Amino acid sequence: TVINLTNHSYFNLAGESSGATYGQRVFINANSYTPTDKTQIPTGRIAPVKGTPFDFTTPHTIGSRINVANRQLLIAQGYDHNWVLNKTGPKLDGLRLAAQASDPVSGRQLSVWTNQPGVQFYSGNFLTGTLVGISGHIYRQTAGYTFETQHFPNSPNQPNFPTTELKPGQVYNTSTIFQFSS
């Protein structure tokens, strides 16, 4: 069986229905990412983030480079890509740090810890007003973002990606912690 489960929770550290998230800062513990084709499927290539708008190895605001003339950003209408997590860096209960986000106004911070090899960072590009929040507010583009810890999308078709095959007798077990602080 091929298996690659994830979580698609949206975050806005300024608070629910507080507006655009483009001023929130993001760090992703990854020196490379998996570029996609025109249908947003990873091609199998693993590309360095250095010198690109995908370099979050030092914290940057989500909006600081999202409008750069970059083919990958144009295809996805923002960030909707898989980052190849570094195996080094801080650990928590055996999980590695995948990403961090912070809101400079509220002071809220989010740290994402996982044992998965990748994280899909999605900047809410296709929020079209069809989702309604807990307070009845409509979510539109820039209202939230996700950190989806997972194996790389398209892994079954890319021999150089980590396998997502679960063989008879094997157990699928994954852990992700979303840690909040202020």
DRENDO-1510 file (C-alpha; in Angstrom, 1 decimal, always signed):
<recs>
REC; n; res; u; v; w
REC; 1; THR; +0.0; +0.0; +0.0 .
REC; 2; VAL; +1.2; +3.5; -0.7 .
REC; 3; ILE; +0.5; +5.9; +2.2 .
REC; 4; ASN; +1.3; +9.5; +2.8 .
REC; 5; LEU; -1.1; +11.1; +5.4 .
REC; 6; THR; -0.8; +14.7; +6.5 .
REC; 7; ASN; -2.7; +17.4; +8.4 .
REC; 8; HIS; -4.1; +20.5; +6.7 .
REC; 9; SER; -4.7; +22.9; +9.7 .
REC; 10; TYR; -4.6; +26.6; +8.8 .
REC; 11; PHE; -2.7; +29.0; +11.1 .
REC; 12; ASN; -2.9; +32.7; +11.6 .
REC; 13; LEU; -0.9; +33.6; +14.7 .
REC; 14; ALA; -2.5; +37.1; +14.8 .
REC; 15; GLY; -5.8; +35.4; +15.6 .
REC; 16; GLU; -8.8; +34.0; +13.7 .
REC; 17; SER; -10.2; +36.4; +11.1 .
REC; 18; SER; -7.4; +39.0; +11.9 .
REC; 19; GLY; -6.5; +39.6; +8.3 .
REC; 20; ALA; -3.6; +38.9; +6.0 .
REC; 21; THR; -0.7; +36.7; +7.3 .
REC; 22; TYR; +1.9; +38.1; +4.9 .
REC; 23; GLY; +3.6; +40.0; +7.8 .
REC; 24; GLN; +4.2; +36.8; +9.8 .
REC; 25; ARG; +7.7; +35.5; +9.9 .
REC; 26; VAL; +8.5; +31.9; +8.8 .
REC; 27; PHE; +11.6; +29.7; +9.2 .
REC; 28; ILE; +11.9; +26.3; +7.5 .
REC; 29; ASN; +14.7; +23.9; +8.4 .
REC; 30; ALA; +15.4; +22.9; +4.9 .
REC; 31; ASN; +18.2; +23.7; +2.4 .
REC; 32; SER; +16.2; +22.3; -0.6 .
REC; 33; TYR; +12.7; +21.8; -1.9 .
REC; 34; THR; +11.0; +19.8; -4.6 .
REC; 35; PRO; +10.1; +21.9; -7.7 .
REC; 36; THR; +6.8; +21.1; -9.5 .
REC; 37; ASP; +5.6; +20.9; -13.0 .
REC; 38; LYS; +2.8; +23.1; -14.4 .
REC; 39; THR; +0.2; +20.9; -12.6 .
REC; 40; GLN; +2.0; +21.4; -9.3 .
REC; 41; ILE; +3.3; +17.8; -9.1 .
REC; 42; PRO; +6.9; +17.4; -8.0 .
REC; 43; THR; +9.2; +16.5; -10.9 .
REC; 44; GLY; +11.6; +14.4; -8.9 .
REC; 45; ARG; +14.2; +17.2; -8.8 .
REC; 46; ILE; +15.5; +18.3; -5.5 .
REC; 47; ALA; +16.7; +21.9; -5.8 .
REC; 48; PRO; +18.6; +24.2; -3.4 .
REC; 49; VAL; +16.7; +27.0; -1.8 .
REC; 50; LYS; +19.7; +29.3; -1.5 .
REC; 51; GLY; +19.3; +32.5; -3.5 .
REC; 52; THR; +15.6; +31.8; -4.3 .
REC; 53; PRO; +12.3; +33.0; -2.8 .
REC; 54; PHE; +12.1; +29.5; -1.2 .
REC; 55; ASP; +15.0; +30.2; +1.2 .
REC; 56; PHE; +13.5; +30.3; +4.7 .
REC; 57; THR; +16.7; +29.1; +6.4 .
REC; 58; THR; +16.6; +32.5; +8.1 .
REC; 59; PRO; +13.2; +33.9; +9.1 .
REC; 60; HIS; +11.4; +36.0; +6.5 .
REC; 61; THR; +7.9; +37.3; +6.3 .
REC; 62; ILE; +5.6; +35.3; +4.1 .
REC; 63; GLY; +4.9; +38.3; +1.9 .
REC; 64; SER; +8.4; +39.6; +1.5 .
REC; 65; ARG; +9.2; +37.5; -1.6 .
REC; 66; ILE; +5.9; +35.9; -2.6 .
REC; 67; ASN; +5.4; +38.3; -5.6 .
REC; 68; VAL; +8.9; +37.8; -7.1 .
REC; 69; ALA; +8.8; +36.8; -10.7 .
REC; 70; ASN; +9.5; +33.1; -10.2 .
REC; 71; ARG; +8.0; +30.4; -12.3 .
REC; 72; GLN; +7.3; +28.1; -9.3 .
REC; 73; LEU; +5.5; +30.9; -7.4 .
REC; 74; LEU; +3.5; +31.8; -10.5 .
REC; 75; ILE; +2.3; +28.2; -11.0 .
REC; 76; ALA; +1.2; +27.8; -7.4 .
REC; 77; GLN; +0.0; +31.5; -7.1 .
REC; 78; GLY; +2.2; +31.6; -4.0 .
REC; 79; TYR; +3.8; +29.0; -1.8 .
REC; 80; ASP; +2.5; +25.5; -2.2 .
REC; 81; HIS; +5.6; +23.4; -2.2 .
REC; 82; ASN; +7.4; +20.6; -0.3 .
REC; 83; TRP; +10.6; +21.4; +1.5 .
REC; 84; VAL; +13.2; +18.6; +2.1 .
REC; 85; LEU; +13.8; +18.8; +5.8 .
REC; 86; ASN; +17.4; +18.9; +7.1 .
REC; 87; LYS; +18.4; +16.0; +9.3 .
REC; 88; THR; +20.3; +18.4; +11.6 .
REC; 89; GLY; +19.1; +21.0; +14.0 .
REC; 90; PRO; +17.1; +21.1; +17.2 .
REC; 91; LYS; +15.2; +18.0; +18.4 .
REC; 92; LEU; +12.2; +17.6; +20.7 .
REC; 93; ASP; +11.4; +14.1; +22.0 .
REC; 94; GLY; +13.3; +12.6; +19.0 .
REC; 95; LEU; +11.5; +14.8; +16.5 .
REC; 96; ARG; +13.4; +17.4; +14.4 .
REC; 97; LEU; +12.4; +21.0; +14.0 .
REC; 98; ALA; +10.6; +21.4; +10.7 .
REC; 99; ALA; +9.4; +25.0; +10.8 .
REC; 100; GLN; +8.7; +28.0; +13.0 .
REC; 101; ALA; +6.4; +30.9; +12.5 .
REC; 102; SER; +5.8; +34.1; +14.5 .
REC; 103; ASP; +3.5; +37.1; +14.5 .
REC; 104; PRO; +5.3; +40.3; +15.5 .
REC; 105; VAL; +2.1; +42.0; +16.7 .
REC; 106; SER; +0.6; +39.3; +19.0 .
REC; 107; GLY; +4.0; +37.7; +19.9 .
REC; 108; ARG; +2.6; +34.3; +19.3 .
REC; 109; GLN; +5.0; +31.6; +18.0 .
REC; 110; LEU; +4.5; +28.2; +16.4 .
REC; 111; SER; +7.2; +25.5; +16.2 .
REC; 112; VAL; +6.6; +22.4; +14.1 .
REC; 113; TRP; +8.4; +19.2; +15.1 .
REC; 114; THR; +8.2; +15.9; +13.1 .
REC; 115; ASN; +9.8; +12.6; +12.1 .
REC; 116; GLN; +8.6; +13.1; +8.5 .
REC; 117; PRO; +11.1; +13.9; +5.7 .
REC; 118; GLY; +9.3; +16.9; +4.3 .
REC; 119; VAL; +6.9; +19.8; +5.0 .
REC; 120; GLN; +4.5; +21.3; +2.5 .
REC; 121; PHE; +4.3; +25.0; +3.2 .
REC; 122; TYR; +1.1; +26.4; +1.7 .
REC; 123; SER; +0.3; +30.2; +1.9 .
REC; 124; GLY; -3.5; +29.9; +1.4 .
REC; 125; ASN; -3.3; +30.8; -2.3 .
REC; 126; PHE; -6.6; +29.1; -3.2 .
REC; 127; LEU; -8.8; +30.3; -0.3 .
REC; 128; THR; -11.6; +31.7; -2.3 .
REC; 129; GLY; -14.2; +32.5; +0.3 .
REC; 130; THR; -15.8; +29.1; +0.5 .
REC; 131; LEU; -14.4; +28.2; +3.9 .
REC; 132; VAL; -16.0; +29.8; +7.0 .
REC; 133; GLY; -14.2; +30.1; +10.3 .
REC; 134; ILE; -15.5; +29.3; +13.8 .
REC; 135; SER; -16.6; +32.9; +14.3 .
REC; 136; GLY; -18.5; +33.0; +11.0 .
REC; 137; HIS; -15.8; +34.9; +9.1 .
REC; 138; ILE; -15.0; +34.0; +5.5 .
REC; 139; TYR; -11.5; +32.9; +4.7 .
REC; 140; ARG; -9.9; +34.4; +1.6 .
REC; 141; GLN; -6.3; +34.4; +0.2 .
REC; 142; THR; -3.7; +35.4; +2.8 .
REC; 143; ALA; -6.0; +34.5; +5.7 .
REC; 144; GLY; -3.9; +31.5; +6.8 .
REC; 145; TYR; -1.1; +29.1; +6.0 .
REC; 146; THR; -0.3; +25.5; +6.6 .
REC; 147; PHE; +2.7; +23.4; +7.5 .
REC; 148; GLU; +1.9; +19.8; +6.3 .
REC; 149; THR; +4.4; +17.4; +7.5 .
REC; 150; GLN; +4.6; +14.4; +5.2 .
REC; 151; HIS; +6.6; +12.4; +2.7 .
REC; 152; PHE; +7.3; +14.1; -0.6 .
REC; 153; PRO; +4.3; +14.4; -2.9 .
REC; 154; ASN; +4.7; +12.1; -5.9 .
REC; 155; SER; +7.0; +9.8; -4.0 .
REC; 156; PRO; +5.7; +6.6; -5.7 .
REC; 157; ASN; +6.8; +7.9; -9.1 .
REC; 158; GLN; +10.2; +9.3; -8.0 .
REC; 159; PRO; +12.8; +6.7; -7.1 .
REC; 160; ASN; +15.1; +9.3; -5.5 .
REC; 161; PHE; +12.3; +10.3; -3.0 .
REC; 162; PRO; +11.8; +8.5; +0.3 .
REC; 163; THR; +9.5; +5.6; -0.2 .
REC; 164; THR; +5.8; +5.7; +0.9 .
REC; 165; GLU; +5.3; +2.0; +0.4 .
REC; 166; LEU; +3.9; +0.1; +3.4 .
REC; 167; LYS; +4.6; -3.6; +3.1 .
REC; 168; PRO; +2.6; -6.4; +4.8 .
REC; 169; GLY; +3.5; -6.6; +8.5 .
REC; 170; GLN; +4.9; -3.1; +8.6 .
REC; 171; VAL; +3.3; -0.5; +10.9 .
REC; 172; TYR; +2.7; +3.1; +9.7 .
REC; 173; ASN; +3.5; +5.5; +12.6 .
REC; 174; THR; +4.3; +9.2; +12.3 .
REC; 175; SER; +4.5; +12.1; +14.8 .
REC; 176; THR; +4.1; +15.8; +14.5 .
REC; 177; ILE; +3.9; +18.3; +17.3 .
REC; 178; PHE; +2.5; +21.9; +16.8 .
REC; 179; GLN; +4.0; +23.8; +19.8 .
REC; 180; PHE; +2.7; +27.2; +20.6 .
REC; 181; SER; +4.3; +29.9; +22.8 .
REC; 182; SER; +4.3; +33.6; +23.3 .
</recs>
